[in-house]
Amino acid sequence: MSTLCASDDGILYGGFYFLFVIDKSTGAPAFIDVLKPNIPFLAGMEFLPNQPAPFSLGVSGETGGPMGAFVAGATPGGNVAFLATRGGGGPTQIPPGHACAGVSIDLNARLRLIGLVPADTAGKAEIGPVQVPFYPAGALRLQALDLQSCATSNRARVIY
């Protein structure tokens, strides 16, 4: 990583061509997105204080061992759905008859709910750790859905 920065709510981000959420206990990055094509170097990233927290997802641990996921910026006291899938593809819409019907999730149609967790008063929620089988780099993807606002988090691609 050429730059590391912690947000007000304690989420550690890293960047070097790509943006990652960094697991503070293992150092494992969870891929979020390409920062901007053709930028060879990024340094000096910082968060401005007293800004509303974005609804962001991070992953802790590595496949083949205990893993968890966490969000910040959710609706305080609201429920957060943690979703996962294997492989690429997407987006997939939440079907009619479910909370947030019609919202697009950036995961393929094989997505599944891995947990429903209430956010605390600060808008944070976490799930796990649970034992996860080994997956090749990039094969496991996760995303969170705030069931009160119907906001979607970044899609995290597990690369370890």
Phi, psi and omega in degrees: 000137176267345178212141176230144179203137177258136176281169179304329182267014171087007177279130180263124179248148175226153180213145171188094189071324182235162176252135182229152162262131185257129174288117185289340180271328182248342184082001182289129178273146172247116183298134174253301184191168172287133182294305175191131181302145174069016172263112186284341187205140176226131178212160174077028179292138176213158177256138175280137181290157174061032175261149177297139182290132173288154176284101187235148183243137173229164183234141175242147180086188182223154177297152185086009181200193179288134179226156174216174176219152182215152176231157171226155178085013177280168175295120180305128180080353180274166179272143178240127175264125175262125185239149180216157174205165173250145177086177182272197178096174181126173358277168179230135180270144173292127185288158177304149180091355179245159175303139179064032179308137179092346178289137179272129175256135184276047177230160181285174187294349177275009183302152177219153176282123178258349176176151176238119188228135175285140175282149177281186184292344177266000181082021179254147176210151176214157180228144179090187011278149174226155179290126181240134178295163178291135173233145175299155181308130177084355184280338182254127180232144179228155174206153180243152179230122176279112186284350176273313182264348185063022175283146175251146177278178168299157172269127178260127176255118183283120184252003176230000000 
